[in-house]
Amino acid sequence: MTFDFALDDGAKILVRRHGRADGVRLFLSHGNGFAADAYFPYWEYLLAKFELLVFDFRNHGQNAPVVPPHHSYEQLTRDLERVIQSVKVRLGERPTAGLFHSMSARTDEARD
């Protein structure tokens, strides 16, 4: 399943849902300059047990480039929060964790 969400400045984030719909929900994303699909050799082992929500941050991976890019940690933190809240609205609440690398991990840290 794929779906996208509009962010606060009109950019869109494409989310791909994989794995078990009844599993613990895991959000997965990438480091700066990469794309989440490149991490498939790692996250493919999680498909049998977890609901995986894989997404690229703005101006990365499968998302359309936006101008201006608004590529700051402040903006990326708002984007991540928007993705998480939008998924809750669309798919419901469930136990959730995030698996992030580099830029994505720093963005998640800023949410705390």
Order of alpha helices (4+ residues) and beta strands (2+ residues): beta-beta-beta-alpha-beta-alpha-beta-alpha
